[in-house]
């Protein structure tokens, strides 16, 4: 959910990029004195030391600039995620949490820190956290009374209670209670109330009062000082009680060219999400597991790949070397992976095994539907294909993304090896948007190559439970009774050790039914000056927490 905190930044960017802001206006904006609250905590007689500044190079345009600035400016959510994706109460914002089961659901009562301030030095209140939910049309769907409030059946949101300016109660409805990832339902961030827009509670539940937008102030270790179309300068927010780290200022700037060379030359200190193609003196490349994997997904509910033996056979027909492969639905950055035992190994290249599996499928014959298929005849110039008893040949079509080297390697391998087992495979390439649309809504292909995100809210129930087969949650039609039982148990499990056991059983069963193959673990890289030191880097960790641990080497 994008915060409104950077409306000023994005407006400037949009105006400049569209050519709608004149040079005169820009110069006037740059000459404008800083807002009073920015310098109010510094006595006039105090000499101004040179601030410690971290220079960050960003690729990806204004959207990426927004992403990194937003995390530095908004770090007051009720929960945070550790580097391994696990949840923890955010002690920078919450002083105490009381959890109790009620007749209506599960109650989470947050007592906020009294020293938690907005960047304008006003207190962050329970009303602000309630506004954070009410202002977002799609937020709070697991809380009591969501449907009634959003559909205007009652004028208040009964699952949000503002007891006083320091105390907020959120009630998770019974339908969502017991979820192992229940903390995600009450992980919320505040929005600053205004005189014309606020959250109120008359004793029955919170409701939105007034019109307009929340105030553009920040509640994190840094606040926006100035911005243009290529950069954003953030300065330390003295009102944030959490750890902000060594640097007084963070300059985020869009870069073009070789980031390692820019670090080596001293123009920037760090470049997240980028690798060093050439070794540069003075530059460190820090590699870490990504939160995604790439794989070839199979349609399990219809077509030739509805037969598990055909799916497994395809998984044995590509000799993929030089890639970090897994077999399961997980990221190596997750705590579940790090704390689990040995997981199933990927299917290896094995033509003999592929033929054995296909002999157990419906496609065990020649084109007359009676004569057994002979692998010794396969691979010749003639199109010798496996057929079912009705003479239908074993033909499989895949949709792949353009300009993806790994997808093309898989296609090349399958094209060469499939005929050795009597398969005919075809590949069509398209852009990522069309690929995603076909994956979710189409029926024209038997399999799709996708990049699959594994987030901190890793509730596999929605993606693999049979009850969602054929919907946008489970478009490949996975419906396995044994897997369904495991998924139901995972949802209702609250004990971490028991959940980890079930998570392992899920991965094993996932490998048995083979809904996907050739799963390549993603990897991310971060470039940083060798003069600096940092903490653990992870795709699940807040960028603000990462910046707090960067400092010069002693």
C-alpha angles and dihedrals in degrees: 000000000000116000122227090225093100098048089116091050094047093045091055091046093048094048094048095044090050092048091241097123117074124223089245092057091047092051091049090050091051092049094049113113117252116265111273094244091059094069103020094104093058116083113231092236094055114102111239110239120209104272120236106245131193112207112209124191115213131194123195107059130256094330091061090044089053092049096055096040092048093056091051092048100043116046103134101100115140091243133031133194126240121225090270093053097255119138128249135174110260102240090185087071108019124060097184140000126203119192122193137165115235136178089262098047137283120330122215112190114191121198106200126218112260092216094057105115139180117237089261087062095249120130123265106235139193087253089061092053090048089050088053088064100036096049092055109075094210101039124107098027092146094054127099114272097014097132094044093051098041092048092048093244090129129019096230138053103239093194092063117067124180104200095173136330090282102041129067126177122199120189118205109211118243092250089067100035117114095033110142088225094048091131088072090066092060097037100114138155128215129248120203114252121225134200089263100038126042146133116250136181123202093185102284102069141305124293138178115259123193134357137271134060134302117266118272100242130119135237106195141079092289139035132202114265103170140340143185134180093286107033149024125209115206125189131199116281104223090194094065110099096199129086113289098169138217103322125086092194137027118199113198113193135172113242137194125200133022110353093193090057090050090053092046089050093050096244093118134014102208141011116195122207096022139101134215111246091189130033111257125190112244095022128107123200111209113196124196138166116276125228093244143060133202121227147155107252122205128215102240103180101060144005129038094316093060084087108085091210091059090049092051092046091055089050089058095050103077126072100209112183130175096030131106101240131188135176111223145046105283148091125240087230093065123103088227091062094043093051099039129093127248109318127213116286120239118262108270128221106276122150092183092054091046091056092047091054093046090051086061092051130079088265099074098118145074119248093283090067092232111062113084115247112255114213089198089069094050123101097036128121093271118083096249105176136174115249138188123241090277092055096253109150123233101253123163128188126199133192114214136181122256119249096017110132095195093051090051091050090055091048092051092050094047092046091055099041106033093076089059087068097038098259128137112210127185131187132206123189128211143155120284095254093053090044092054092046092052091046093054101035111012134088101189099103138046097222143014135206110227144167106233121202119217107200134188088259090064101169101159091186093086094048102043110019113118093228088071095046111142095013127108088266093057105016095161090064099239108178114158118159094215092048091048091056091051092048093050090051092048092054095054097040118108100170112093096213092050091046091052090052091052091046089056091049089051092055092049093050090045089058091048095055093037103209089169140018143194091040110185120197113232121232130202130200135204125196119212138167114264087230089071135069128208142181129246114319118215139159089233098053124094114255088225091059090048092053090049090063098047114101140141117282113255 
